[in-house]
């Protein structure tokens, strides 16, 4: 009988694993701002999900490079489908200065990723235009 249960246990284990990654890649809050405002996140090419379950859905990828501190780096810049400034951890908002219209993501060092948020109508071209940024462990 135990040999008959093995396929069932493996099937359940695989199903649970598929559910846990349903929201894309998981990132652990690393910077103080990420720890206190967003908590851990999950992100893929379609959305950004915060620790409290709030979500920003992306409309489209608008750029694959971005200027950070004067240097052009590989990045993903997404427009947000329904701009908002969600309330996150401890009653904090993602930006606090208006609805988030764009999200940029790039490597912030070995094993680290940066996520920056923007409120402007025009697509951002550099980190100088952000209203907030957060650092996560990959």
ZADOPA-962491 format. One record per atom (N, C-alpha, C): residue number from 1; residue in one letter; atom name; z, x, y. Coordinates in pm, whole numbers, plus 50000, padded with zeros to 5 digits. Layout:
N
> NUM | A | CA | Z | X | Y;
...
END
This chain:
138
> 1 | X | N | 50000 | 50080 | 49879;
> 1 | X | CA | 50000 | 50000 | 50000;
> 1 | X | C | 50000 | 50085 | 50128;
> 2 | X | N | 50076 | 50195 | 50138;
> 2 | X | CA | 50073 | 50277 | 50258;
> 2 | X | C | 49934 | 50327 | 50292;
> 3 | X | N | 49852 | 50360 | 50191;
> 3 | X | CA | 49715 | 50407 | 50217;
> 3 | X | C | 49631 | 50297 | 50282;
> 4 | X | N | 49661 | 50171 | 50255;
> 4 | X | CA | 49588 | 50060 | 50315;
> 4 | X | C | 49625 | 50043 | 50461;
> 5 | X | N | 49746 | 50083 | 50499;
> 5 | X | CA | 49792 | 50067 | 50637;
> 5 | X | C | 49737 | 50173 | 50730;
> 6 | X | N | 49699 | 50287 | 50676;
> 6 | X | CA | 49650 | 50397 | 50759;
> 6 | X | C | 49533 | 50356 | 50849;
> 7 | X | N | 49428 | 50288 | 50799;
> 7 | X | CA | 49319 | 50247 | 50889;
> 7 | X | C | 49367 | 50151 | 50998;
> 8 | X | N | 49463 | 50065 | 50966;
> 8 | X | CA | 49515 | 49970 | 51065;
> 8 | X | C | 49590 | 50045 | 51174;
> 9 | X | N | 49676 | 50139 | 51135;
> 9 | X | CA | 49752 | 50217 | 51232;
> 9 | X | C | 49658 | 50298 | 51320;
> 10 | X | N | 49558 | 50362 | 51261;
> 10 | X | CA | 49461 | 50439 | 51339;
> 10 | X | C | 49384 | 50349 | 51435;
> 11 | X | N | 49346 | 50231 | 51390;
> 11 | X | CA | 49274 | 50137 | 51475;
> 11 | X | C | 49357 | 50093 | 51594;
> 12 | X | N | 49485 | 50064 | 51570;
> 12 | X | CA | 49575 | 50024 | 51680;
> 12 | X | C | 49596 | 50140 | 51776;
> 13 | X | N | 49613 | 50260 | 51723;
> 13 | X | CA | 49631 | 50378 | 51808;
> 13 | X | C | 49508 | 50400 | 51897;
> 14 | X | N | 49389 | 50389 | 51841;
> 14 | X | CA | 49267 | 50405 | 51920;
> 14 | X | C | 49254 | 50294 | 52025;
> 15 | X | N | 49289 | 50172 | 51989;
> 15 | X | CA | 49281 | 50061 | 52085;
> 15 | X | C | 49377 | 50081 | 52199;
> 16 | X | N | 49499 | 50126 | 52172;
> 16 | X | CA | 49597 | 50151 | 52278;
> 16 | X | C | 49549 | 50263 | 52368;
> 17 | X | N | 49492 | 50368 | 52310;
> 17 | X | CA | 49439 | 50478 | 52390;
> 17 | X | C | 49328 | 50432 | 52482;
> 18 | X | N | 49243 | 50341 | 52435;
> 18 | X | CA | 49133 | 50290 | 52517;
> 18 | X | C | 49187 | 50209 | 52634;
> 19 | X | N | 49293 | 50135 | 52613;
> 19 | X | CA | 49350 | 50055 | 52721;
> 19 | X | C | 49412 | 50144 | 52828;
> 20 | X | N | 49479 | 50252 | 52787;
> 20 | X | CA | 49547 | 50336 | 52885;
> 20 | X | C | 49448 | 50405 | 52978;
> 21 | X | N | 49323 | 50427 | 52934;
> 21 | X | CA | 49226 | 50492 | 53020;
> 21 | X | C | 49129 | 50393 | 53084;
> 22 | X | N | 49162 | 50266 | 53081;
> 22 | X | CA | 49073 | 50163 | 53135;
> 22 | X | C | 49049 | 50178 | 53284;
> 23 | X | N | 49139 | 50245 | 53354;
> 23 | X | CA | 49125 | 50260 | 53499;
> 23 | X | C | 49076 | 50398 | 53539;
> 24 | X | N | 49018 | 50473 | 53448;
> 24 | X | CA | 48964 | 50603 | 53483;
> 24 | X | C | 49061 | 50715 | 53455;
> 25 | X | N | 49046 | 50825 | 53527;
> 25 | X | CA | 49130 | 50942 | 53509;
> 25 | X | C | 49263 | 50922 | 53579;
> 26 | X | N | 49370 | 50966 | 53513;
> 26 | X | CA | 49504 | 50957 | 53571;
> 26 | X | C | 49535 | 51083 | 53649;
> 27 | X | N | 49597 | 51066 | 53766;
> 27 | X | CA | 49638 | 51177 | 53851;
> 27 | X | C | 49786 | 51160 | 53885;
> 28 | X | N | 49860 | 51269 | 53878;
> 28 | X | CA | 50003 | 51268 | 53907;
> 28 | X | C | 50026 | 51308 | 54051;
> 29 | X | N | 50106 | 51228 | 54124;
> 29 | X | CA | 50137 | 51257 | 54264;
> 29 | X | C | 50196 | 51398 | 54274;
> 30 | X | N | 50144 | 51478 | 54366;
> 30 | X | CA | 50187 | 51618 | 54380;
> 30 | X | C | 50246 | 51644 | 54518;
> 31 | X | N | 50176 | 51602 | 54623;
> 31 | X | CA | 50227 | 51624 | 54759;
> 31 | X | C | 50339 | 51524 | 54789;
> 32 | X | N | 50421 | 51556 | 54889;
> 32 | X | CA | 50529 | 51466 | 54930;
> 32 | X | C | 50473 | 51330 | 54971;
> 33 | X | N | 50359 | 51330 | 55041;
> 33 | X | CA | 50301 | 51202 | 55084;
> 33 | X | C | 50255 | 51121 | 54964;
> 34 | X | N | 50195 | 51186 | 54866;
> 34 | X | CA | 50151 | 51114 | 54746;
> 34 | X | C | 50272 | 51058 | 54670;
> 35 | X | N | 50377 | 51137 | 54657;
> 35 | X | CA | 50496 | 51091 | 54586;
> 35 | X | C | 50561 | 50972 | 54654;
> 36 | X | N | 50567 | 50975 | 54787;
> 36 | X | CA | 50641 | 50870 | 54858;
> 36 | X | C | 50555 | 50749 | 54896;
> 37 | X | N | 50423 | 50763 | 54899;
> 37 | X | CA | 50339 | 50651 | 54945;
> 37 | X | C | 50256 | 50591 | 54832;
> 38 | X | N | 50179 | 50673 | 54760;
> 38 | X | CA | 50089 | 50616 | 54659;
> 38 | X | C | 50147 | 50616 | 54519;
> 39 | X | N | 50234 | 50711 | 54489;
> 39 | X | CA | 50275 | 50732 | 54351;
> 39 | X | C | 50156 | 50786 | 54275;
> 40 | X | N | 50163 | 50782 | 54144;
> 40 | X | CA | 50052 | 50828 | 54061;
> 40 | X | C | 49935 | 50732 | 54077;
> 41 | X | N | 49815 | 50784 | 54053;
> 41 | X | CA | 49695 | 50700 | 54067;
> 41 | X | C | 49604 | 50715 | 53946;
> 42 | X | N | 49511 | 50623 | 53934;
> 42 | X | CA | 49400 | 50634 | 53839;
> 42 | X | C | 49273 | 50612 | 53921;
> 43 | X | N | 49174 | 50696 | 53898;
> 43 | X | CA | 49052 | 50686 | 53977;
> 43 | X | C | 48931 | 50721 | 53892;
> 44 | X | N | 48822 | 50648 | 53919;
> 44 | X | CA | 48694 | 50678 | 53858;
> 44 | X | C | 48586 | 50654 | 53963;
> 45 | X | N | 48461 | 50640 | 53922;
> 45 | X | CA | 48352 | 50619 | 54017;
> 45 | X | C | 48345 | 50476 | 54071;
> 46 | X | N | 48438 | 50390 | 54029;
> 46 | X | CA | 48431 | 50250 | 54068;
> 46 | X | C | 48552 | 50201 | 54147;
> 47 | X | N | 48668 | 50268 | 54130;
> 47 | X | CA | 48787 | 50220 | 54197;
> 47 | X | C | 48898 | 50324 | 54199;
> 48 | X | N | 48997 | 50295 | 54281;
> 48 | X | CA | 49119 | 50373 | 54293;
> 48 | X | C | 49235 | 50276 | 54272;
> 49 | X | N | 49316 | 50301 | 54168;
> 49 | X | CA | 49428 | 50213 | 54136;
> 49 | X | C | 49558 | 50290 | 54161;
> 50 | X | N | 49647 | 50228 | 54238;
> 50 | X | CA | 49773 | 50290 | 54273;
> 50 | X | C | 49882 | 50255 | 54174;
> 51 | X | N | 49992 | 50330 | 54179;
> 51 | X | CA | 50102 | 50312 | 54085;
> 51 | X | C | 50154 | 50169 | 54082;
> 52 | X | N | 50156 | 50101 | 54196;
> 52 | X | CA | 50209 | 49964 | 54199;
> 52 | X | C | 50104 | 49859 | 54158;
> 53 | X | N | 49985 | 49902 | 54118;
> 53 | X | CA | 49882 | 49810 | 54072;
> 53 | X | C | 49781 | 49769 | 54178;
> 54 | X | N | 49807 | 49801 | 54305;
> 54 | X | CA | 49708 | 49772 | 54410;
> 54 | X | C | 49582 | 49853 | 54380;
> 55 | X | N | 49468 | 49801 | 54422;
> 55 | X | CA | 49340 | 49865 | 54389;
> 55 | X | C | 49242 | 49856 | 54505;
> 56 | X | N | 49169 | 49964 | 54525;
> 56 | X | CA | 49054 | 49964 | 54616;
> 56 | X | C | 48931 | 49983 | 54531;
> 57 | X | N | 48838 | 49889 | 54541;
> 57 | X | CA | 48714 | 49895 | 54465;
> 57 | X | C | 48607 | 49960 | 54553;
> 58 | X | N | 48534 | 50054 | 54495;
> 58 | X | CA | 48430 | 50124 | 54570;
> 58 | X | C | 48301 | 50043 | 54571;
> 59 | X | N | 48231 | 50050 | 54683;
> 59 | X | CA | 48101 | 49985 | 54695;
> 59 | X | C | 47992 | 50078 | 54646;
> 60 | X | N | 47989 | 50200 | 54702;
> 60 | X | CA | 47888 | 50296 | 54658;
> 60 | X | C | 47930 | 50438 | 54691;
> 61 | X | N | 47873 | 50533 | 54617;
> 61 | X | CA | 47889 | 50675 | 54645;
> 61 | X | C | 47793 | 50707 | 54759;
> 62 | X | N | 47845 | 50757 | 54869;
> 62 | X | CA | 47758 | 50782 | 54984;
> 62 | X | C | 47731 | 50930 | 55010;
> 63 | X | N | 47812 | 51019 | 54948;
> 63 | X | CA | 47790 | 51163 | 54965;
> 63 | X | C | 47851 | 51238 | 54849;
> 64 | X | N | 47791 | 51355 | 54819;
> 64 | X | CA | 47846 | 51438 | 54713;
> 64 | X | C | 47895 | 51573 | 54765;
> 65 | X | N | 47899 | 51587 | 54897;
> 65 | X | CA | 47957 | 51704 | 54964;
> 65 | X | C | 48032 | 51655 | 55088;
> 66 | X | N | 48122 | 51740 | 55136;
> 66 | X | CA | 48210 | 51700 | 55244;
> 66 | X | C | 48262 | 51826 | 55310;
> 67 | X | N | 48293 | 51821 | 55439;
> 67 | X | CA | 48345 | 51938 | 55510;
> 67 | X | C | 48497 | 51929 | 55516;
> 68 | X | N | 48564 | 52030 | 55459;
> 68 | X | CA | 48710 | 52037 | 55457;
> 68 | X | C | 48750 | 52167 | 55528;
> 69 | X | N | 48826 | 52153 | 55636;
> 69 | X | CA | 48870 | 52270 | 55714;
> 69 | X | C | 48753 | 52361 | 55749;
> 70 | X | N | 48640 | 52301 | 55789;
> 70 | X | CA | 48523 | 52375 | 55833;
> 70 | X | C | 48433 | 52427 | 55722;
> 71 | X | N | 48468 | 52403 | 55596;
> 71 | X | CA | 48388 | 52452 | 55483;
> 71 | X | C | 48330 | 52336 | 55405;
> 72 | X | N | 48200 | 52342 | 55375;
> 72 | X | CA | 48133 | 52237 | 55297;
> 72 | X | C | 48169 | 52255 | 55149;
> 73 | X | N | 48224 | 52148 | 55088;
> 73 | X | CA | 48268 | 52155 | 54948;
> 73 | X | C | 48208 | 52040 | 54868;
> 74 | X | N | 48195 | 52056 | 54736;
> 74 | X | CA | 48155 | 51943 | 54652;
> 74 | X | C | 48264 | 51836 | 54660;
> 75 | X | N | 48223 | 51713 | 54673;
> 75 | X | CA | 48319 | 51603 | 54687;
> 75 | X | C | 48250 | 51472 | 54651;
> 76 | X | N | 48329 | 51370 | 54637;
> 76 | X | CA | 48277 | 51234 | 54622;
> 76 | X | C | 48328 | 51153 | 54739;
> 77 | X | N | 48236 | 51094 | 54814;
> 77 | X | CA | 48274 | 51009 | 54928;
> 77 | X | C | 48223 | 50869 | 54895;
> 78 | X | N | 48317 | 50775 | 54889;
> 78 | X | CA | 48285 | 50638 | 54852;
> 78 | X | C | 48311 | 50543 | 54969;
> 79 | X | N | 48227 | 50441 | 54981;
> 79 | X | CA | 48258 | 50331 | 55072;
> 79 | X | C | 48345 | 50232 | 54994;
> 80 | X | N | 48434 | 50162 | 55065;
> 80 | X | CA | 48523 | 50066 | 55001;
> 80 | X | C | 48461 | 49928 | 55013;
> 81 | X | N | 48456 | 49856 | 54902;
> 81 | X | CA | 48390 | 49726 | 54898;
> 81 | X | C | 48455 | 49625 | 54992;
> 82 | X | N | 48586 | 49610 | 54986;
> 82 | X | CA | 48661 | 49518 | 55071;
> 82 | X | C | 48769 | 49596 | 55143;
> 83 | X | N | 48736 | 49653 | 55261;
> 83 | X | CA | 48833 | 49737 | 55330;
> 83 | X | C | 48969 | 49668 | 55349;
> 84 | X | N | 49074 | 49746 | 55324;
> 84 | X | CA | 49210 | 49698 | 55342;
> 84 | X | C | 49303 | 49818 | 55355;
> 85 | X | N | 49427 | 49792 | 55389;
> 85 | X | CA | 49529 | 49896 | 55399;
> 85 | X | C | 49647 | 49851 | 55313;
> 86 | X | N | 49635 | 49867 | 55180;
> 86 | X | CA | 49733 | 49809 | 55089;
> 86 | X | C | 49874 | 49863 | 55109;
> 87 | X | N | 49971 | 49776 | 55084;
> 87 | X | CA | 50111 | 49816 | 55085;
> 87 | X | C | 50141 | 49880 | 54950;
> 88 | X | N | 50198 | 50000 | 54954;
> 88 | X | CA | 50219 | 50075 | 54833;
> 88 | X | C | 50368 | 50101 | 54811;
> 89 | X | N | 50404 | 50221 | 54768;
> 89 | X | CA | 50543 | 50253 | 54736;
> 89 | X | C | 50632 | 50243 | 54861;
> 90 | X | N | 50752 | 50194 | 54841;
> 90 | X | CA | 50855 | 50188 | 54946;
> 90 | X | C | 50808 | 50112 | 55071;
> 91 | X | N | 50715 | 50019 | 55056;
> 91 | X | CA | 50665 | 49941 | 55168;
> 91 | X | C | 50569 | 50016 | 55258;
> 92 | X | N | 50531 | 50137 | 55220;
> 92 | X | CA | 50436 | 50217 | 55299;
> 92 | X | C | 50294 | 50169 | 55278;
> 93 | X | N | 50211 | 50190 | 55379;
> 93 | X | CA | 50069 | 50157 | 55366;
> 93 | X | C | 49989 | 50284 | 55344;
> 94 | X | N | 49872 | 50268 | 55285;
> 94 | X | CA | 49787 | 50381 | 55252;
> 94 | X | C | 49747 | 50460 | 55375;
> 95 | X | N | 49711 | 50391 | 55481;
> 95 | X | CA | 49670 | 50457 | 55605;
> 95 | X | C | 49767 | 50426 | 55720;
> 96 | X | N | 49799 | 50300 | 55739;
> 96 | X | CA | 49890 | 50261 | 55846;
> 96 | X | C | 49825 | 50251 | 55983;
> 97 | X | N | 49693 | 50274 | 55988;
> 97 | X | CA | 49622 | 50270 | 56117;
> 97 | X | C | 49498 | 50183 | 56109;
> 98 | X | N | 49494 | 50089 | 56015;
> 98 | X | CA | 49378 | 50002 | 56000;
> 98 | X | C | 49330 | 50001 | 55857;
> 99 | X | N | 49232 | 49916 | 55831;
> 99 | X | CA | 49178 | 49903 | 55696;
> 99 | X | C | 49100 | 50027 | 55654;
> 100 | X | N | 49121 | 50068 | 55532;
> 100 | X | CA | 49053 | 50185 | 55476;
> 100 | X | C | 48911 | 50145 | 55439;
> 101 | X | N | 48814 | 50215 | 55497;
> 101 | X | CA | 48673 | 50185 | 55475;
> 101 | X | C | 48603 | 50287 | 55386;
> 102 | X | N | 48658 | 50410 | 55379;
> 102 | X | CA | 48599 | 50517 | 55299;
> 102 | X | C | 48710 | 50598 | 55232;
> 103 | X | N | 48677 | 50652 | 55114;
> 103 | X | CA | 48766 | 50740 | 55038;
> 103 | X | C | 48686 | 50865 | 55004;
> 104 | X | N | 48747 | 50982 | 55023;
> 104 | X | CA | 48685 | 51108 | 54981;
> 104 | X | C | 48777 | 51178 | 54883;
> 105 | X | N | 48717 | 51245 | 54784;
> 105 | X | CA | 48792 | 51314 | 54680;
> 105 | X | C | 48727 | 51449 | 54655;
> 106 | X | N | 48809 | 51557 | 54650;
> 106 | X | CA | 48756 | 51690 | 54623;
> 106 | X | C | 48865 | 51776 | 54558;
> 107 | X | N | 48824 | 51888 | 54500;
> 107 | X | CA | 48918 | 51982 | 54439;
> 107 | X | C | 49000 | 52048 | 54549;
> 108 | X | N | 49132 | 52053 | 54528;
> 108 | X | CA | 49223 | 52109 | 54629;
> 108 | X | C | 49294 | 52232 | 54576;
> 109 | X | N | 49232 | 52300 | 54483;
> 109 | X | CA | 49293 | 52416 | 54419;
> 109 | X | C | 49291 | 52394 | 54269;
> 110 | X | N | 49332 | 52495 | 54196;
> 110 | X | CA | 49328 | 52486 | 54050;
> 110 | X | C | 49419 | 52376 | 53999;
> 111 | X | N | 49360 | 52278 | 53932;
> 111 | X | CA | 49436 | 52169 | 53875;
> 111 | X | C | 49482 | 52064 | 53975;
> 112 | X | N | 49431 | 52071 | 54098;
> 112 | X | CA | 49471 | 51976 | 54203;
> 112 | X | C | 49349 | 51905 | 54261;
> 113 | X | N | 49368 | 51781 | 54300;
> 113 | X | CA | 49264 | 51702 | 54367;
> 113 | X | C | 49320 | 51643 | 54495;
> 114 | X | N | 49236 | 51637 | 54597;
> 114 | X | CA | 49273 | 51574 | 54723;
> 114 | X | C | 49202 | 51440 | 54734;
> 115 | X | N | 49272 | 51343 | 54791;
> 115 | X | CA | 49213 | 51213 | 54822;
> 115 | X | C | 49243 | 51188 | 54969;
> 116 | X | N | 49139 | 51165 | 55047;
> 116 | X | CA | 49155 | 51135 | 55190;
> 116 | X | C | 49103 | 50995 | 55217;
> 117 | X | N | 49167 | 50927 | 55312;
> 117 | X | CA | 49127 | 50791 | 55346;
> 117 | X | C | 49084 | 50785 | 55493;
> 118 | X | N | 48989 | 50694 | 55520;
> 118 | X | CA | 48926 | 50684 | 55651;
> 118 | X | C | 48916 | 50538 | 55693;
> 119 | X | N | 48920 | 50515 | 55824;
> 119 | X | CA | 48913 | 50378 | 55876;
> 119 | X | C | 48789 | 50349 | 55959;
> 120 | X | N | 48706 | 50447 | 55984;
> 120 | X | CA | 48591 | 50428 | 56072;
> 120 | X | C | 48480 | 50345 | 56012;
> 121 | X | N | 48390 | 50301 | 56098;
> 121 | X | CA | 48273 | 50225 | 56053;
> 121 | X | C | 48164 | 50316 | 55999;
> 122 | X | N | 48151 | 50436 | 56058;
> 122 | X | CA | 48050 | 50532 | 56012;
> 122 | X | C | 48106 | 50616 | 55898;
> 123 | X | N | 48022 | 50652 | 55801;
> 123 | X | CA | 48069 | 50736 | 55691;
> 123 | X | C | 48125 | 50869 | 55742;
> 124 | X | N | 48238 | 50912 | 55690;
> 124 | X | CA | 48297 | 51038 | 55736;
> 124 | X | C | 48217 | 51157 | 55686;
> 125 | X | N | 48217 | 51263 | 55765;
> 125 | X | CA | 48148 | 51385 | 55724;
> 125 | X | C | 48244 | 51502 | 55708;
> 126 | X | N | 48370 | 51485 | 55756;
> 126 | X | CA | 48467 | 51593 | 55743;
> 126 | X | C | 48609 | 51539 | 55735;
> 127 | X | N | 48699 | 51626 | 55690;
> 127 | X | CA | 48839 | 51589 | 55679;
> 127 | X | C | 48904 | 51568 | 55816;
> 128 | X | N | 48838 | 51613 | 55922;
> 128 | X | CA | 48892 | 51595 | 56057;
> 128 | X | C | 48905 | 51447 | 56094;
> 129 | X | N | 48830 | 51361 | 56028;
> 129 | X | CA | 48827 | 51219 | 56062;
> 129 | X | C | 48925 | 51133 | 55982;
> 130 | X | N | 49001 | 51192 | 55891;
> 130 | X | CA | 49087 | 51113 | 55802;
> 130 | X | C | 49212 | 51061 | 55872;
> 131 | X | N | 49263 | 50950 | 55819;
> 131 | X | CA | 49389 | 50898 | 55871;
> 131 | X | C | 49506 | 50941 | 55783;
> 132 | X | N | 49477 | 50982 | 55658;
> 132 | X | CA | 49581 | 51033 | 55568;
> 132 | X | C | 49515 | 51104 | 55451;
> 133 | X | N | 49590 | 51196 | 55391;
> 133 | X | CA | 49542 | 51262 | 55270;
> 133 | X | C | 49657 | 51279 | 55172;
> 134 | X | N | 49621 | 51288 | 55045;
> 134 | X | CA | 49718 | 51296 | 54937;
> 134 | X | C | 49669 | 51396 | 54834;
> 135 | X | N | 49761 | 51471 | 54774;
> 135 | X | CA | 49726 | 51571 | 54674;
> 135 | X | C | 49786 | 51530 | 54540;
> 136 | X | N | 49704 | 51543 | 54433;
> 136 | X | CA | 49744 | 51504 | 54297;
> 136 | X | C | 49716 | 51615 | 54199;
> 137 | X | N | 49794 | 51619 | 54092;
> 137 | X | CA | 49764 | 51707 | 53980;
> 137 | X | C | 49665 | 51635 | 53890;
> 138 | X | N | 49564 | 51710 | 53847;
> 138 | X | CA | 49461 | 51651 | 53758;
> 138 | X | C | 49521 | 51619 | 53622;
END
